[in-house]
Amino acid sequence: MSIPEKEKSLFSKRTLLGFVGFAVFIVVLSILFPIDHFRYGVENYNKKNYEAAYTSLTKVRREDPNYGKAAAMLVKIKPKVDSLQRVNDL
């Protein structure tokens, strides 16, 4: 193997290792600091951004202790989101 080919293969391995390391870093961050969809939903609801609130609240998982509250808010928000979508369709 000539020197340029060896350097090229090392670069490829280093690049791949960098991408894998970055991907692992992102996964670890998402595990350590999960997105609180309920909190974002409530914040958007309070700002009267009902479509964003609806989207966030639909992402709350059943395991989340706020799942019941999120479901209740979704029932309350759904008619508003539907009417906003009808207005936007016009």
C-alpha positions as CSV (number, residue, x, y, z in Angstrom):
1,M,0.0,0.0,0.0
2,S,1.4,3.3,-1.0
3,I,1.6,6.2,1.4
4,P,-1.2,8.3,-0.2
5,E,-3.6,5.3,-0.1
6,K,-2.7,4.7,3.5
7,E,-3.4,8.3,4.4
8,K,-6.7,8.2,2.5
9,S,-7.9,5.1,4.4
10,L,-6.8,6.6,7.7
11,F,-8.8,9.7,6.8
12,S,-11.8,7.6,6.0
13,K,-11.6,5.7,9.3
14,R,-11.1,8.9,11.2
15,T,-14.1,10.5,9.5
16,L,-16.2,7.5,10.2
17,L,-15.1,7.4,13.8
18,G,-15.9,11.1,14.1
19,F,-19.5,10.6,12.8
20,V,-20.0,7.6,15.0
21,G,-18.7,9.5,18.0
22,F,-21.0,12.4,17.3
23,A,-24.0,10.1,16.9
24,V,-23.3,8.5,20.2
25,F,-22.9,11.9,21.8
26,I,-26.3,13.0,20.5
27,V,-28.0,9.8,21.7
28,V,-26.5,10.2,25.2
29,L,-27.6,13.8,25.3
30,S,-31.1,12.9,24.3
31,I,-31.2,10.2,27.0
32,L,-29.8,12.5,29.7
33,F,-31.9,15.5,28.8
34,P,-35.2,14.3,27.2
35,I,-37.5,16.8,25.6
36,D,-40.4,17.6,27.9
37,H,-43.2,17.7,25.4
38,F,-45.8,18.3,28.1
39,R,-44.0,21.5,29.3
40,Y,-43.7,22.8,25.7
41,G,-47.3,22.0,25.1
42,V,-48.4,24.0,28.1
43,E,-46.1,26.9,27.2
44,N,-47.5,27.0,23.7
45,Y,-51.1,26.7,25.0
46,N,-50.5,29.7,27.3
47,K,-49.1,31.6,24.4
48,K,-52.3,30.7,22.5
49,N,-50.2,28.8,19.9
50,Y,-52.7,26.0,19.8
51,E,-51.3,24.1,16.8
52,A,-47.8,23.9,18.4
53,A,-49.4,22.9,21.7
54,Y,-51.4,20.2,20.1
55,T,-48.3,18.8,18.3
56,S,-46.3,18.8,21.5
57,L,-49.0,17.3,23.6
58,T,-49.6,14.4,21.1
59,K,-45.9,13.4,21.7
60,V,-46.4,12.9,25.4
61,R,-45.8,9.2,26.1
62,R,-48.1,7.0,28.2
63,E,-45.3,6.4,30.7
64,D,-45.1,10.2,31.4
65,P,-46.8,11.1,34.7
66,N,-48.4,14.1,32.9
67,Y,-50.0,11.8,30.3
68,G,-53.5,12.2,31.7
69,K,-53.2,16.0,31.9
70,A,-51.9,16.1,28.3
71,A,-54.9,14.0,27.1
72,A,-57.3,16.3,28.8
73,M,-55.7,19.3,27.3
74,L,-55.8,17.6,23.8
75,V,-59.5,17.2,24.2
76,K,-59.8,20.9,25.0
77,I,-57.5,22.1,22.2
78,K,-58.7,19.8,19.4
79,P,-61.8,21.9,18.4
80,K,-59.6,25.1,18.3
81,V,-57.0,23.4,16.1
82,D,-59.7,22.0,13.8
83,S,-61.2,25.4,13.4
84,L,-57.8,27.0,12.7
85,Q,-57.1,24.4,10.1
86,R,-60.5,25.1,8.4
87,V,-59.7,28.8,8.4
88,N,-56.3,28.2,6.9
89,D,-57.8,25.9,4.2
90,L,-60.0,28.8,3.0
